[in-house]
Amino acid sequence: MELTITQPDDWHLHLRDGDLLQAVIPDSAKHFGRAIVMPNLKPPITTTAAAVVYRDSILKALPADSHFTPLMTLYLTDMTNREEIKVAKKSGVVYGVKLYPAGATNSQDGVTDLFGSCFPVLQEMVEQNIPLLVHGEVADPNVDIFDREKVFIETILQPLVQRLPSLKVVMEHITTKDAVSFVNSCREGFVAATVTPQHLILNRNSLFQGGLQPHNYCLPVLKRDIHRQAIVSAVTSGSKRYFLGTDSAPHEKRKKECRCGCAGIYNSPVALSIYAKVFEEAGALDELEAFASFNGPDFYGLPRNKSKIKLRKSPWKVPESLSFPFGDIVPMFAGETLQWQPFP
């Protein structure tokens, strides 16, 4: 069996910098035409000038024959101002502003009061038609980690959409049926969601089966299977509100398999194979192209890609690890056999 689809884009991607960027960029560039690149470096990308520099480093790291286009984002902080949003829009390289609540996923520089000093910035984003990309979890340690997405929707996202109904919002890497219900309740074209391979195919049992599984640990953390099933139903339904965002987040093996392992799953090498598996099992392969290739650019107001790729049902084994001079990276589903394989 073989599918030919318009080349997909990745609307949520971590590329890191330095040696790690050099190591992982070929896997994304091989399969995706464009990607929304996350700004949470150290220090974070908080200005357009820094985004331009980071973009240049990504372009230099690409394979010589690659046509991959990085779409840059800014990291929202309490110090971001309206003028920076205007500069970002004029630059032609910044396509979103990322909200990390302070304390979520090591985001010490994140926002502490979205409805205070940041609110004029959000108003300017409406004027400039720049989407807000949301890590949808509260950081309150008193809130159970499995409830943080639900509480974020109730206490932050719903009030935000009510106060700024014309703000375009992408709720990234959704993990719960609550998020599906929220996205479906909003105005189409203004609130959308990205969905990762891991949250479509794994549930929280995958963290503990056969012992602690650090390479299945990500944030937002995997949830109960009832949530996974709700997300599968949403993305395979043909709804335009959902699109592909891998949240591929590489870490060295030694930083995953340690006393306090990093959150993040490196899925770029296997993402399209997993998406195809999920859509096939749902009897919805005919909906895969829209999810992977159409809904994202349509939401962002960008043209769809012209090139095509093939997905062929051809079993292949995922490497146990990927070795580089600085160390190893363990990909998602390491050592397992997947049925679908993408080809240029």
Secondary structure as UniProt FT lines:
FT   STRAND          2..6
FT   STRAND          10..13
FT   HELIX           18..31
FT   STRAND          34..37
FT   HELIX           48..61
FT   TURN            64..65
FT   STRAND          69..75
FT   TURN            78..79
FT   HELIX           82..91
FT   STRAND          94..99
FT   TURN            102..103
FT   HELIX           104..106
FT   TURN            108..109
FT   TURN            114..118
FT   HELIX           119..128
FT   STRAND          132..134
FT   TURN            141..142
FT   HELIX           145..147
FT   HELIX           148..152
FT   HELIX           153..157
FT   HELIX           158..163
FT   TURN            165..166
FT   STRAND          169..171
FT   HELIX           177..185
FT   TURN            188..190
FT   STRAND          191..195
FT   HELIX           197..201
FT   HELIX           204..207
FT   TURN            208..210
FT   HELIX           214..216
FT   HELIX           225..235
FT   TURN            236..238
FT   TURN            240..241
FT   STRAND          242..244
FT   HELIX           253..256
FT   TURN            259..260
FT   TURN            268..270
FT   HELIX           271..281
FT   TURN            282..283
FT   HELIX           285..287
FT   HELIX           288..289
FT   HELIX           290..294
FT   HELIX           295..300
FT   STRAND          308..317
FT   STRAND          322..324
FT   TURN            325..326
FT   STRAND          327..329
FT   TURN            332..335
FT   STRAND          337..343
//
